[in-house]
């Protein structure tokens, strides 16, 4: 079981997995937003919700959102 993530020359990410693997095949139906949500949720769990919210507020302010 190997899920790999690559940074492309344009800065985008490519995630690859074995589409026939019983465990990894759950990703076959994920959308781009599903991957983004999974990464953001993991970040929130890892650094804590308070720190996560501070970072997101800074990001939103710097990106004009």
Buried (B, 14 or more C-beta within 10 A) or exposed (E): EEEEEEEEEEEEEEEEBEEEBEEBEEBEEBEEEEBEEEEEEEBBEEEEEEEBEEEBEEEEEEEEE
